[in-house]
Amino acid sequence: MINSTVTNFSSPEFFDAKYLNKADPWNFSSDAYELARYEQIISPSRTAATAMRLSLAAPSECLPKSLQGTVIW
């Protein structure tokens, strides 16, 4: 049971209490939806595609000086 005195649901104390009561309170390691979502997020092809979109969308002045004017793919 979560400590009822913790009323700030974004506080470190809230999360400490939540994880103290259950190692995986949101069932990330067993819930089919969460597992599929995790797989999609860390998928190498998705990561590469996201990096490509970001590199194309970012103005070159946002890049470190060492990478400005270079094409990375």
C-alpha positions as CSV (number, residue, x, y, z in Angstrom):
1,M,0.0,0.0,0.0
2,I,1.3,3.5,-0.9
3,N,1.9,5.7,2.1
4,S,-1.3,7.8,2.3
5,T,0.6,10.9,3.5
6,V,2.3,11.3,0.1
7,T,0.0,13.6,-1.8
8,N,2.3,15.0,-4.4
9,F,2.0,12.3,-7.1
10,S,5.0,13.5,-9.0
11,S,7.3,13.7,-6.0
12,P,10.3,11.4,-5.5
13,E,8.6,10.1,-2.3
14,F,5.5,9.0,-4.2
15,F,7.6,7.0,-6.6
16,D,9.8,5.6,-3.8
17,A,6.8,4.4,-2.0
18,K,5.2,3.0,-5.1
19,Y,8.3,1.0,-6.1
20,L,8.8,-0.1,-2.4
21,N,5.4,-1.8,-2.5
22,K,5.9,-3.5,-5.9
23,A,9.0,-3.8,-8.1
24,D,7.1,-3.2,-11.3
25,P,4.0,-1.1,-10.3
26,W,3.0,-0.4,-13.9
27,N,3.7,-4.0,-15.1
28,F,6.1,-2.8,-17.7
29,S,7.8,-6.2,-17.8
30,S,4.7,-8.3,-18.3
31,D,2.0,-6.1,-19.9
32,A,1.6,-6.9,-23.7
33,Y,0.9,-3.3,-24.6
34,E,3.9,-2.0,-22.6
35,L,6.2,-4.7,-24.1
36,A,5.1,-3.9,-27.7
37,R,5.5,-0.1,-27.0
38,Y,9.0,-0.7,-25.6
39,E,10.0,-2.8,-28.5
40,Q,8.8,-0.1,-30.9
41,I,10.7,2.6,-29.1
42,I,14.0,0.8,-29.0
43,S,13.7,-0.8,-32.4
44,P,17.0,-0.2,-34.3
45,S,15.1,0.8,-37.5
46,R,12.9,3.2,-35.6
47,T,15.9,4.7,-33.9
48,A,17.7,5.2,-37.2
49,A,14.6,6.7,-38.9
50,T,14.1,9.0,-36.0
51,A,17.8,10.1,-36.1
52,M,17.5,10.7,-39.8
53,R,14.3,12.8,-39.4
54,L,16.0,14.8,-36.7
55,S,19.1,15.4,-38.6
56,L,17.1,16.6,-41.7
57,A,14.9,18.8,-39.6
58,A,17.6,20.4,-37.5
59,P,19.2,23.5,-38.9
60,S,22.9,23.0,-39.3
61,E,23.7,25.8,-36.8
62,C,22.1,23.5,-34.2
63,L,24.8,20.9,-34.8
64,P,28.2,21.0,-33.1
65,K,30.8,22.9,-35.2
66,S,32.6,19.7,-35.9
67,L,29.5,18.3,-37.7
68,Q,28.3,21.4,-39.5
69,G,28.4,20.9,-43.3
70,T,28.7,17.1,-43.1
71,V,26.2,14.6,-44.1
72,I,25.9,11.6,-41.8
73,W,24.2,8.5,-43.0
